[in-house]
Amino acid sequence: MYNDSIETLLLRHYGNNGPTPEVLEQRLYASVQQQVRETKQEQAFARSIRQQRISRRRAIQVVAVSTAGLGLLSAGIASVKTILTNQDGSQHAYSS
């Protein structure tokens, strides 16, 4: 579909002497105003998120959780590395 303007679409459909749809201008104005309100709400929400302060307690919790996660990841990698380096060809696989 082409990206035609409203005027072009109306002219194509109704011709030069066609009637203007009822309350077209009011509907367009209301639609634009609604978009403006939504944009302002989104901007206000983004501004409030950027301005929120984080407490020291919450910052310490985030750092502690991320450090613990990294510690667990490091321990897991070390244990996998140990398992892979300690294997020799004479070990038998466990069978069920």
Order of alpha helices (4+ residues) and beta strands (2+ residues): alpha-alpha-alpha
